[in-house]
């Protein structure tokens, strides 16, 4: 139940859904290092589920020694108290952790906590905090989230302060020097005489309260103090600060406290502490102390957030593995089969080449499938907002069409742009070019995949409407491929939906192209629709809104460049990659095209090499993202910030195994010009290099 003493034994019952302990524990331990254990408890039945738990503990040893599963959470805490708590503390511990008692307390409070000391295996006393919040409650269920953390250092300091404070209050309650020396826990402390309202400031750390160091407490001061709190707490705080009723409220209490949120979002606790009573026992002097409790208040949100993230991670893994299992086996079996054929015919060079070609084709399909599934899963699981970026629409369309043209030519499919329908009154736009390009690529890829050799694909882009600074474009793609039946059309956008299972192999489709396109269209604030006839083809139309760029944003929008042929031969590149194999592959691609390379194995080395080079030495930089010491984004930011002319102009190309939208945008924000996805495509690599070499010539 703590860093050394958990409650890890769970009876497999229906009341609390069972989960993958190892997967969820790994997620929670990464997300929540402060808490060493986390449980979900059904308070009505006593059944519980482990969400996070560290091993090598007394609790783990107790489970090993257990001859039978514990009936419920109450039984385990009772046994736990007997083994690991001091005799005088066992009753209080067992009472607090009874499910009915926790439930009763959480009906009246948003959260509850409990401090206790435990005896470790080495017979040392260690302090822990249990922190519980209500996760869910209705007529039939009452679920509690219970977390544990080691608070030795915190309690040690608080205990020192408390012991000194108690001694000081016993020996000399009116001694400002003693109170000031021991009250390090509080940021603001004043002593108040309740008889006449006079106060004297003892401590005011960082000016937490904007009042004079001494004076008379007035109702106006109380109002001013309360007005610094968030509006919903002001009325209650004014009532709490009312000194005329304070003595009565503290008649039976040595201290009372309240918590409130400030307008800036910080949380404070204000506490009145008994300082002096008269001969009749009536309070005459109090200490008013304030301290920040923002970290404590954030704990409840963190617990809820971490459970939500754990659920999302588990759901993502389950969905991805389930959907990929079938489609992964087909290309993998093909690759294994080709390897077996090649091994059995080592001297047949023609067959060897055929096997390699088939393996390469299957590998590319496999990579495409993995990318599609991960992209779809991430789109569904995350709600990340991507900021608007200035971009050139003609540049985006040209890039999408060039890639689609290459794929179509490889399949002997005609690919053409319908220039007669082209209507682009504004080309410099503000929006999400990453999502837009991915959407259009998904549509064109789908058209090429499901069109037989000799068929055709036709695309266009035209204005639909302009409202103020917003323009809506329609992007269309028409093919004469296999088409879809009327019965299948309602399912066309569903994940992994394909009309015939045989189409998975015959047309190399994952069944995710249209699904991804729909999700991206929704993210962009647009819509997508299709019409299709079996055996005649499919037409897809996507309408997407963008803002029209103006003023200084125009400078961020790249000009369209004529596609003159520029040779990269003789150019020099700084290649930054921590993986030796990836470094060798990238180096081979660059050097085989006449580009000289200089290597760095991490971001720090890359920054040092660029700083040591003369301006203009490097014509381009290829930067891996995930590297030790310094990642690629930080390295790019550091280079861009250098006080030299080429630091701003040298092209920096990100190289990453991930191609999610937020990764691409992060690369742009870090100052990188392009985001290249691994494994690197040599044609794409050279296209990007030539594009920026043309820009340099301009």
Wavefront OBJ file of the C-alpha trace (Angstrom):
o trace
v 0.000 0.000 0.000
v 3.071 2.235 -0.291
v 6.537 2.342 -1.759
v 7.400 -0.733 0.263
v 3.961 -1.974 1.245
v 1.237 -2.318 -1.392
v -2.095 -4.144 -1.636
v -1.416 -6.209 -4.724
v -3.757 -9.226 -4.298
v -6.914 -9.025 -6.422
v -9.600 -11.655 -6.463
v -10.824 -12.268 -10.038
v -14.448 -11.240 -9.725
v -17.014 -9.581 -11.978
v -17.453 -6.425 -9.853
v -14.221 -4.778 -11.009
v -13.228 -5.319 -14.684
v -9.862 -7.022 -14.987
v -7.131 -5.435 -17.107
v -3.691 -6.125 -18.463
v -1.692 -5.413 -15.310
v 1.708 -5.224 -16.961
v 0.638 -2.842 -19.740
v -1.393 -0.547 -17.531
v 1.236 -0.511 -14.777
v 3.907 0.526 -17.267
v 1.781 3.399 -18.485
v 0.859 4.589 -14.987
v 4.399 4.337 -13.646
v 5.599 6.474 -16.526
v 2.825 9.025 -16.138
v 2.742 9.158 -12.346
v 6.209 8.641 -10.810
v 5.235 10.312 -7.518
v 2.603 7.682 -6.711
v 3.940 4.186 -6.281
v 0.557 2.468 -6.292
v -2.941 3.170 -7.526
v -6.158 1.182 -7.014
v -9.743 1.299 -8.199
v -12.153 0.047 -5.494
v -15.834 -0.841 -5.763
v -16.914 0.467 -2.355
v -20.238 -1.381 -2.283
v -18.711 -4.831 -2.800
v -15.161 -4.338 -1.570
v -13.689 -5.654 -4.823
v -10.680 -3.816 -6.193
v -8.343 -3.538 -9.169
v -4.630 -2.701 -9.270
v -3.837 0.101 -11.719
v -0.227 0.766 -10.677
v 2.063 -1.254 -8.393
v 5.802 -1.520 -7.740
v 7.416 -4.911 -7.108
v 9.914 -6.121 -4.484
v 7.703 -4.991 -1.614
v 6.395 -6.368 1.650
v 2.984 -6.632 0.068
v 4.327 -8.776 -2.760
v 5.919 -11.068 -0.178
v 2.622 -11.236 1.715
v 0.819 -12.376 -1.421
v 3.379 -15.144 -1.953
v 2.784 -16.354 1.584
v -1.003 -16.161 1.248
v -2.804 -19.538 1.029
v -6.044 -18.117 -0.373
v -7.197 -14.926 -2.152
v -8.377 -12.178 0.136
v -12.146 -11.887 0.136
v -12.191 -8.111 -0.315
v -10.276 -4.926 0.325
v -11.370 -4.791 3.985
v -9.880 -8.239 4.695
v -6.564 -7.360 3.160
v -6.178 -4.072 5.015
v -6.925 -5.871 8.256
v -4.181 -8.446 7.574
v -1.868 -5.736 6.330
v -2.296 -3.723 9.537
v -1.556 -6.785 11.666
v 1.725 -7.447 9.831
v 3.129 -4.020 9.067
v 1.732 -1.460 11.525
v 2.492 -0.747 15.161
v -0.132 -2.244 17.508
v -1.333 1.154 18.739
v -2.014 2.340 15.162
v -3.746 -0.739 13.780
v -7.324 0.096 14.801
v -7.279 3.605 13.317
v -5.721 2.295 10.119
v -8.300 -0.475 9.658
v -11.212 1.848 10.422
v -10.096 4.473 7.871
v -9.621 1.953 5.050
v -12.970 0.197 5.546
v -14.801 0.595 2.234
v -17.968 1.851 3.917
v -15.996 4.504 5.838
v -14.158 5.760 2.744
v -17.461 5.866 0.868
v -19.128 7.804 3.671
v -16.297 10.348 3.791
v -16.279 10.832 0.010
v -20.015 11.522 0.004
v -19.230 14.751 1.860
v -15.776 15.593 0.474
v -14.204 15.599 -2.988
v -11.065 13.934 -1.645
v -9.720 12.418 1.570
v -6.218 11.563 2.755
v -4.614 9.559 5.552
v -1.072 9.508 6.927
v 0.401 6.478 8.625
v 3.732 4.872 9.435
v 4.669 1.348 8.376
v 7.369 -1.127 9.378
v 9.537 -2.140 6.403
v 11.293 -5.467 5.935
v 14.385 -3.906 7.539
v 12.302 -2.939 10.607
v 12.525 0.758 9.745
v 9.610 3.113 10.215
v 8.435 4.859 7.043
v 5.642 7.384 6.554
v 3.069 7.205 3.751
v 0.074 9.140 2.524
v -3.098 7.554 1.169
v -5.079 9.861 -1.110
v -8.580 8.914 -2.299
v -11.056 10.529 -4.677
v -14.453 9.464 -5.940
v -14.196 8.357 -9.555
v -17.803 7.397 -10.285
v -21.021 7.037 -8.343
v -24.606 6.172 -9.184
v -27.421 4.184 -7.617
v -25.631 0.850 -7.924
v -21.920 1.712 -8.092
v -19.532 3.776 -6.006
v -15.964 3.647 -7.348
v -12.949 5.026 -5.463
v -9.465 5.806 -6.817
v -6.889 5.276 -4.066
v -3.206 6.234 -4.468
v -0.172 5.929 -2.168
v 3.114 7.815 -1.940
v 6.087 8.031 0.412
v 6.021 11.284 2.415
v 8.956 10.782 4.769
v 10.636 14.032 3.795
v 7.424 16.069 3.865
v 6.209 14.744 7.212
v 9.671 15.000 8.680
v 9.742 18.723 7.970
v 6.129 19.229 9.022
v 6.654 17.203 12.164
v 9.691 19.296 13.048
v 7.694 22.464 12.510
v 4.706 21.104 14.437
v 6.833 19.961 17.373
v 8.601 23.288 17.569
v 5.305 25.157 17.162
v 3.628 23.191 19.948
v 6.583 23.718 22.252
v 6.719 27.391 21.428
v 2.980 27.819 22.003
v 3.258 26.033 25.365
v 6.316 27.979 26.545
v 5.806 31.423 25.075
v 2.629 31.920 23.045
v 3.265 35.615 22.589
v 6.866 35.327 21.349
v 7.044 36.651 17.771
v 10.675 35.550 17.406
v 9.954 31.893 18.199
v 6.873 31.705 15.965
v 8.750 33.366 13.106
v 11.647 30.922 13.429
v 9.542 27.772 13.292
v 6.832 28.796 10.841
v 8.827 28.154 7.657
v 5.911 26.209 6.268
v 3.737 29.300 5.901
v 4.254 32.060 3.367
v 2.162 34.596 5.256
v 1.601 34.843 9.037
v 0.038 37.579 11.166
v -0.949 37.690 14.829
v -4.404 39.182 15.383
v -5.872 40.564 18.646
v -9.559 39.671 18.441
v -10.473 42.209 21.118
v -9.667 45.295 19.038
v -8.825 43.856 15.613
v -5.189 44.920 15.681
v -2.780 42.774 13.710
v 0.987 42.455 13.412
v 2.686 40.793 10.478
v 5.198 38.042 11.267
v 5.994 36.769 7.776
v 5.046 37.849 4.245
v 7.024 35.799 1.740
v 7.087 37.224 -1.821
v 4.413 39.780 -0.914
v 1.645 37.181 -0.895
v -0.694 39.637 0.914
v -0.621 43.341 -0.136
v -1.275 44.825 3.317
v 0.731 46.982 5.725
v 2.851 45.166 8.278
v 0.585 46.280 11.121
v -2.734 47.991 11.646
v -6.379 47.247 12.357
v -8.350 44.570 10.527
v -11.417 46.164 8.963
v -14.325 44.636 7.021
v -12.983 46.452 3.951
v -9.654 44.601 4.289
v -11.548 41.324 4.395
v -13.383 42.249 1.203
v -10.137 43.269 -0.529
v -8.512 40.013 0.545
v -11.468 37.963 -0.692
v -11.522 39.803 -4.032
v -8.106 38.345 -4.841
v -9.760 34.912 -4.887
v -11.793 33.527 -7.760
v -15.323 34.904 -7.821
v -17.015 31.678 -6.729
v -14.938 31.621 -3.480
v -15.263 35.280 -2.490
v -18.507 35.125 -0.479
v -17.391 32.114 1.590
v -13.968 33.677 2.192
v -15.495 36.942 3.470
v -17.559 34.911 5.935
v -14.522 32.881 7.032
v -12.480 36.069 7.661
v -15.189 37.632 9.860
v -13.323 38.237 13.137
v -16.502 39.028 15.053
v -17.572 35.376 14.859
v -14.137 33.769 14.952
v -13.944 33.253 18.735
v -17.273 31.400 18.707
v -16.228 29.285 15.732
v -12.985 28.331 17.509
v -14.535 27.768 20.921
v -13.935 24.023 20.683
v -11.108 24.066 18.133
v -7.475 25.051 18.241
v -7.427 25.675 14.494
v -9.800 26.025 11.540
v -8.953 26.335 7.833
v -10.429 26.919 4.400
v -9.172 26.417 0.863
v -9.775 28.695 -2.105
v -8.576 29.302 -5.651
v -6.980 32.601 -6.628
v -7.849 34.453 -9.819
v -4.493 33.420 -11.316
v -5.339 29.730 -10.778
v -3.158 29.098 -7.687
v -4.693 27.369 -4.678
v -4.236 28.683 -1.107
v -5.077 27.384 2.344
v -5.890 29.988 5.013
v -5.687 28.770 8.603
v -6.529 30.413 11.927
v -4.447 28.981 14.816
v -5.113 29.484 18.508
v -2.569 31.867 20.033
v -4.006 32.922 23.381
v -7.183 32.511 25.478
v -8.367 34.498 28.473
v -9.100 33.102 31.921
v -12.555 32.010 30.770
v -11.086 30.030 27.893
v -12.306 32.465 25.244
v -9.984 33.086 22.274
v -8.310 36.501 22.405
v -5.403 36.136 19.959
v -5.006 34.047 16.806
v -2.410 33.456 14.162
v -3.611 33.789 10.568
v -1.403 31.740 8.220
v -1.569 31.267 4.448
v 0.323 28.799 2.281
v 0.148 27.568 -1.308
v -1.478 24.159 -1.852
v -1.530 24.179 -5.671
v 0.442 20.923 -5.894
v -1.941 19.134 -3.547
v -4.993 20.392 -5.416
v -3.560 19.225 -8.720
v -3.254 15.700 -7.397
v -6.912 14.821 -7.937
v -6.783 16.041 -11.538
v -3.590 14.058 -12.112
v -5.184 10.858 -10.802
v -8.169 11.235 -13.126
v -5.972 12.189 -16.055
v -3.652 9.246 -15.581
v -6.514 6.753 -15.426
v -8.007 8.258 -18.599
v -4.660 8.050 -20.373
v -4.207 4.446 -19.259
v -7.630 3.521 -20.641
v -6.883 5.305 -23.897
v -3.500 3.599 -24.258
v -4.997 0.166 -23.634
v -7.850 0.767 -26.062
v -5.426 1.980 -28.713
v -3.202 -1.080 -28.334
v -6.125 -3.501 -28.401
v -7.770 -1.913 -31.426
v -4.532 -1.621 -33.382
v -3.435 -5.207 -32.739
v -6.872 -6.622 -33.524
v -7.250 -4.768 -36.806
v -3.688 -5.336 -37.963
v -3.430 -9.036 -37.179
v -5.048 -10.280 -40.392
v -3.601 -7.731 -42.807
v -0.066 -8.087 -41.434
v 0.059 -11.820 -42.041
v -0.501 -11.603 -45.802
v 2.601 -9.564 -46.731
v 4.660 -11.275 -44.021
v 3.768 -14.686 -45.428
v 4.648 -13.406 -48.902
v 8.054 -12.166 -47.746
v 8.789 -15.440 -45.942
v 7.716 -17.420 -48.995
v 9.956 -15.418 -51.337
v 12.915 -15.882 -48.968
v 12.314 -19.636 -48.956
v 12.145 -19.739 -52.786
v 15.321 -17.653 -53.058
v 17.163 -19.915 -50.613
v 16.203 -23.006 -52.597
v 17.371 -21.492 -55.901
v 20.620 -19.634 -55.126
v 21.979 -19.936 -58.703
v 18.888 -18.692 -60.557
v 19.679 -14.979 -60.890
v 16.444 -14.148 -62.664
v 14.387 -15.846 -59.945
v 16.495 -14.178 -57.258
v 15.708 -10.756 -58.733
v 12.018 -11.622 -58.972
v 11.984 -12.664 -55.316
v 13.688 -9.440 -54.260
v 11.184 -7.377 -56.236
v 8.271 -9.225 -54.623
v 9.763 -8.838 -51.150
v 10.294 -5.104 -51.714
v 6.721 -4.698 -52.913
v 5.354 -6.587 -49.903
v 7.591 -4.604 -47.529
v 6.313 -1.329 -48.935
v 2.733 -2.459 -48.564
v 3.464 -3.607 -45.011
v 4.980 -0.233 -44.145
v 2.023 1.575 -45.709
v -0.392 -0.563 -43.700
v 1.395 0.124 -40.414
v 1.472 3.863 -41.165
v -2.245 3.876 -41.988
v -3.266 1.971 -38.863
v -1.131 4.086 -36.546
v -2.301 7.305 -38.168
v -5.946 6.263 -37.840
v -5.561 5.127 -34.236
v -3.802 8.339 -33.261
v -6.442 10.472 -34.954
v -9.164 8.707 -32.968
v -7.302 8.672 -29.657
v -6.014 12.252 -29.545
v -7.626 15.656 -29.569
v -4.461 17.640 -30.272
v -5.110 21.065 -31.756
v -2.677 21.831 -34.585
v -1.995 25.574 -35.106
v -2.657 27.199 -38.481
v 0.357 27.469 -40.802
v 0.841 29.647 -43.891
v 1.285 27.542 -47.032
v 1.142 27.696 -50.828
v -1.780 25.645 -52.151
v -0.140 25.099 -55.553
v 2.991 23.777 -53.850
v 0.890 21.358 -51.770
v -1.120 20.145 -54.775
v 2.020 19.762 -56.864
v 3.672 17.584 -54.217
v 0.583 15.349 -53.821
v 0.122 14.995 -57.583
v 3.789 14.190 -58.229
v 3.734 11.321 -55.728
v 0.417 10.039 -57.068
v 1.730 10.259 -60.640
v 4.708 8.051 -59.761
v 2.461 5.425 -58.154
v 0.048 5.521 -61.103
v 2.828 5.097 -63.668
v 4.141 2.088 -61.751
v 0.729 0.470 -62.137
v 0.136 1.618 -65.743
v -2.745 3.865 -64.664
v -3.322 7.238 -66.360
v -3.233 10.114 -63.852
v -4.300 13.590 -64.999
v -5.185 16.995 -63.553
v -8.419 18.508 -64.931
v -7.107 21.999 -65.683
v -10.415 23.125 -67.187
v -12.041 22.866 -63.741
v -9.114 24.489 -61.913
v -10.206 27.668 -60.107
v -7.663 28.946 -57.549
v -8.268 32.669 -56.854
v -6.156 32.507 -53.674
v -3.173 30.192 -53.259
v -1.465 31.542 -50.119
v -3.605 30.198 -47.291
v -3.618 29.667 -43.537
v -4.600 26.241 -42.275
v -3.221 22.782 -41.672
v -1.259 21.752 -44.775
v -0.145 18.513 -43.088
v -3.703 17.241 -42.658
v -4.751 18.576 -46.063
v -1.894 16.834 -47.877
v -2.519 13.591 -46.002
v -6.216 13.718 -46.869
v -5.551 14.269 -50.581
v -2.875 11.562 -50.574
v -5.322 9.105 -48.991
v -7.902 9.869 -51.699
v -5.480 9.576 -54.640
v -3.792 6.479 -53.206
v -7.167 4.808 -52.889
v -8.061 5.704 -56.481
v -4.802 4.306 -57.879
v -4.953 1.150 -55.730
v -8.463 0.231 -56.817
v -8.066 1.055 -60.503
v -6.925 -1.735 -62.803
v -3.965 -1.303 -65.202
v -5.025 0.690 -68.246
v -7.554 2.670 -66.212
v -7.507 6.376 -65.400
v -7.638 8.776 -62.459
v -8.611 12.443 -62.837
v -8.239 15.115 -60.097
v -9.219 18.774 -59.755
v -9.440 21.674 -57.321
v -11.943 24.517 -57.581
v -13.358 27.318 -55.452
v -16.768 26.676 -53.879
v -17.356 29.882 -51.918
v -15.665 32.884 -50.319
v -16.938 34.486 -47.115
v -14.820 37.372 -45.897
v -11.363 36.011 -45.153
v -12.410 32.363 -45.537
v -12.408 30.346 -48.743
v -13.790 26.857 -49.294
v -12.128 24.672 -51.941
v -13.470 21.448 -53.411
v -10.872 18.758 -54.060
v -12.129 16.049 -56.385
v -10.803 12.667 -57.493
v -12.552 10.513 -60.129
v -11.493 7.054 -61.303
v -12.868 4.301 -63.515
v -11.777 1.534 -61.166
v -13.660 -1.345 -59.599
v -16.207 0.892 -57.850
v -18.558 -0.052 -55.029
v -22.030 -1.497 -54.867
v -24.960 0.528 -53.581
v -25.225 -1.800 -50.564
v -21.595 -1.187 -49.564
v -21.585 2.630 -49.893
v -22.915 3.283 -46.322
v -19.897 1.338 -44.981
v -17.246 2.883 -47.229
v -15.823 5.148 -44.514
v -15.706 2.463 -41.809
v -12.357 1.258 -40.514
v -10.962 -1.738 -42.470
v -14.132 -1.883 -44.570
v -13.713 -3.610 -47.959
v -16.451 -5.018 -50.121
v -14.643 -8.284 -50.832
v -11.971 -9.994 -48.780
v -10.166 -10.833 -52.019
v -9.627 -7.141 -52.650
v -7.152 -7.052 -49.778
v -4.661 -9.006 -51.854
v -5.778 -8.182 -55.379
v -5.621 -4.416 -54.863
v -3.261 -4.054 -51.882
v -5.702 -1.957 -49.874
v -5.812 -1.760 -46.091
v -9.405 -0.507 -45.962
v -8.225 2.642 -44.160
v -7.799 5.205 -46.943
v -11.316 6.628 -46.874
v -11.514 6.318 -43.089
v -8.407 8.450 -42.681
v -9.696 10.935 -45.267
v -12.992 11.326 -43.395
v -11.315 11.872 -40.019
v -8.928 14.432 -41.509
v -11.778 16.268 -43.249
v -13.612 16.553 -39.934
v -10.464 17.782 -38.188
v -10.097 20.460 -40.872
v -13.690 21.606 -40.392
v -14.803 20.298 -43.773
v -16.683 17.347 -45.179
v -16.186 14.507 -47.643
v -18.613 12.567 -49.835
v -18.423 9.944 -52.553
v -20.467 8.422 -55.345
v -19.691 5.077 -56.895
v -20.994 2.425 -59.246
v -19.897 -1.162 -59.259
v -17.525 -1.789 -62.162
v -17.625 1.852 -63.346
v -15.609 3.777 -60.803
v -15.712 6.159 -57.848
v -15.783 9.930 -57.405
v -14.684 11.502 -54.099
v -15.243 15.165 -53.244
v -13.796 16.880 -50.180
v -14.735 20.451 -49.274
v -12.196 22.118 -46.964
v -12.216 25.651 -45.495
v -9.054 27.775 -45.203
v -8.282 31.340 -44.157
v -6.870 33.667 -46.794
v -3.390 34.805 -45.792
v -2.454 38.490 -45.735
v -0.015 41.080 -44.333
v 3.050 39.636 -42.608
v 1.731 36.074 -43.033
v 2.472 36.333 -46.745
v 6.172 36.301 -45.931
v 5.744 32.857 -44.391
v 4.119 31.473 -47.520
v 6.729 30.052 -49.934
v 6.632 31.279 -53.512
v 5.970 28.768 -56.246
v 9.237 27.861 -57.925
v 9.757 26.797 -61.513
v 10.883 23.198 -61.602
v 14.237 23.593 -63.255
v 16.620 20.659 -62.934
v 19.308 21.426 -60.326
v 22.108 18.969 -59.642
v 23.025 18.292 -56.002
v 26.492 17.037 -56.983
v 29.322 18.636 -55.014
v 27.062 19.929 -52.257
v 27.947 19.326 -48.605
v 25.494 18.034 -46.000
v 25.662 17.612 -42.228
v 24.061 14.220 -41.488
v 22.865 13.809 -37.870
v 21.750 10.283 -36.885
v 22.320 8.194 -33.752
v 21.487 4.837 -35.367
v 24.460 3.368 -37.227
v 22.366 1.473 -39.803
v 20.151 4.473 -40.555
v 23.270 6.624 -40.850
v 24.770 4.202 -43.378
v 21.583 4.123 -45.488
v 21.189 7.909 -45.567
v 24.890 8.387 -46.261
v 24.730 5.943 -49.184
v 21.724 7.757 -50.714
v 23.381 11.157 -50.438
v 26.876 10.176 -51.557
v 25.591 8.112 -54.490
v 24.111 11.381 -55.789
v 27.353 13.290 -55.389
v 26.649 14.931 -52.026
v 29.533 15.101 -49.537
v 28.551 14.228 -45.970
v 29.812 15.124 -42.531
v 28.397 12.941 -39.714
v 27.219 13.694 -36.159
v 25.719 11.141 -33.773
v 23.508 13.421 -31.659
v 22.113 16.938 -31.444
v 24.907 18.330 -29.281
v 27.587 17.172 -31.713
v 25.594 18.594 -34.636
v 25.336 22.009 -32.968
v 29.058 21.976 -32.183
v 30.017 21.050 -35.764
v 27.799 23.713 -37.274
v 29.112 26.333 -34.862
v 32.703 25.392 -35.716
v 32.113 25.517 -39.485
v 32.569 28.573 -41.643
v 29.373 30.265 -42.886
v 28.148 28.494 -45.993
v 30.171 25.299 -45.414
v 27.003 23.220 -45.156
v 24.429 23.426 -47.944
v 21.895 21.390 -45.967
v 21.388 19.531 -42.677
v 19.603 16.181 -42.246
v 18.489 15.849 -38.610
v 17.124 12.787 -36.824
v 14.515 13.658 -34.161
v 14.864 11.122 -31.346
v 18.523 11.208 -30.234
v 20.429 11.103 -26.927
v 21.851 14.226 -25.248
v 19.880 16.629 -27.470
v 16.960 15.803 -29.764
v 16.648 17.073 -33.317
v 14.042 19.751 -32.554
v 16.203 21.346 -29.857
v 19.258 21.121 -32.078
v 17.398 22.880 -34.914
v 16.229 25.643 -32.573
v 19.782 26.120 -31.298
v 21.196 26.385 -34.824
v 18.493 28.819 -35.929
v 19.259 31.038 -32.921
v 22.973 31.377 -33.757
v 24.188 34.859 -34.687
v 25.339 34.098 -38.221
v 23.676 34.596 -41.579
v 23.518 30.969 -42.730
v 21.922 29.870 -39.422
v 18.636 31.278 -40.665
v 18.876 30.090 -44.267
v 20.514 26.649 -44.255
v 17.830 24.019 -45.059
v 17.230 21.622 -42.156
v 15.372 18.405 -42.985
v 13.861 16.310 -40.185
v 14.239 12.520 -40.452
v 11.789 10.571 -38.296
v 10.110 7.183 -38.101
v 6.860 8.964 -37.137
v 4.756 10.995 -39.526
v 1.926 12.157 -37.291
v 0.640 15.673 -37.851
v 1.862 17.044 -34.536
v 5.378 15.712 -35.216
v 5.467 17.432 -38.601
v 4.168 20.686 -37.123
v 6.689 20.470 -34.277
v 9.428 20.178 -36.888
v 8.132 23.298 -38.635
v 7.907 25.190 -35.337
v 11.486 24.158 -34.475
v 12.673 25.804 -37.700
v 12.973 22.714 -39.904
v 12.067 23.052 -43.574
v 10.796 19.527 -44.311
v 9.832 16.373 -42.399
v 11.100 13.203 -44.119
v 9.715 9.868 -42.969
v 11.890 6.784 -42.459
v 12.608 4.568 -44.247
v 13.875 7.298 -46.568
v 12.630 7.289 -50.157
v 15.498 8.246 -52.459
v 13.270 9.899 -55.080
v 11.489 11.947 -52.433
v 14.815 12.813 -50.823
v 16.288 14.145 -54.085
v 13.077 16.016 -54.899
v 13.272 17.879 -51.585
v 16.989 18.599 -52.009
v 16.504 19.998 -55.531
v 13.565 22.108 -54.344
v 15.702 23.925 -51.791
v 18.715 24.153 -54.075
v 16.453 25.957 -56.557
v 15.362 28.266 -53.755
v 19.022 29.048 -52.957
v 19.691 29.920 -56.592
v 16.827 32.381 -56.465
l 1 2 3 4 5 6 7 8 9 10 11 12 13 14 15 16 17 18 19 20 21 22 23 24 25 26 27 28 29 30 31 32 33 34 35 36 37 38 39 40 41 42 43 44 45 46 47 48 49 50 51 52 53 54 55 56 57 58 59 60 61 62 63 64 65 66 67 68 69 70 71 72 73 74 75 76 77 78 79 80 81 82 83 84 85 86 87 88 89 90 91 92 93 94 95 96 97 98 99 100 101 102 103 104 105 106 107 108 109 110 111 112 113 114 115 116 117 118 119 120 121 122 123 124 125 126 127 128 129 130 131 132 133 134 135 136 137 138 139 140 141 142 143 144 145 146 147 148 149 150 151 152 153 154 155 156 157 158 159 160 161 162 163 164 165 166 167 168 169 170 171 172 173 174 175 176 177 178 179 180 181 182 183 184 185 186 187 188 189 190 191 192 193 194 195 196 197 198 199 200 201 202 203 204 205 206 207 208 209 210 211 212 213 214 215 216 217 218 219 220 221 222 223 224 225 226 227 228 229 230 231 232 233 234 235 236 237 238 239 240 241 242 243 244 245 246 247 248 249 250 251 252 253 254 255 256 257 258 259 260 261 262 263 264 265 266 267 268 269 270 271 272 273 274 275 276 277 278 279 280 281 282 283 284 285 286 287 288 289 290 291 292 293 294 295 296 297 298 299 300 301 302 303 304 305 306 307 308 309 310 311 312 313 314 315 316 317 318 319 320 321 322 323 324 325 326 327 328 329 330 331 332 333 334 335 336 337 338 339 340 341 342 343 344 345 346 347 348 349 350 351 352 353 354 355 356 357 358 359 360 361 362 363 364 365 366 367 368 369 370 371 372 373 374 375 376 377 378 379 380 381 382 383 384 385 386 387 388 389 390 391 392 393 394 395 396 397 398 399 400 401 402 403 404 405 406 407 408 409 410 411 412 413 414 415 416 417 418 419 420 421 422 423 424 425 426 427 428 429 430 431 432 433 434 435 436 437 438 439 440 441 442 443 444 445 446 447 448 449 450 451 452 453 454 455 456 457 458 459 460 461 462 463 464 465 466 467 468 469 470 471 472 473 474 475 476 477 478 479 480 481 482 483 484 485 486 487 488 489 490 491 492 493 494 495 496 497 498 499 500 501 502 503 504 505 506 507 508 509 510 511 512 513 514 515 516 517 518 519 520 521 522 523 524 525 526 527 528 529 530 531 532 533 534 535 536 537 538 539 540 541 542 543 544 545 546 547 548 549 550 551 552 553 554 555 556 557 558 559 560 561 562 563 564 565 566 567 568 569 570 571 572 573 574 575 576 577 578 579 580 581 582 583 584 585 586 587 588 589 590 591 592 593 594 595 596 597 598 599 600 601 602 603 604 605 606 607 608 609 610 611 612 613 614 615 616 617 618 619 620 621 622 623 624 625 626 627 628 629 630 631 632 633 634 635 636 637 638 639 640 641 642 643 644 645 646 647 648 649 650 651 652 653 654 655 656 657 658 659 660 661 662 663 664 665 666 667 668 669 670 671 672 673 674 675 676 677 678 679 680 681 682 683 684 685 686 687 688 689 690 691 692 693 694 695 696 697 698
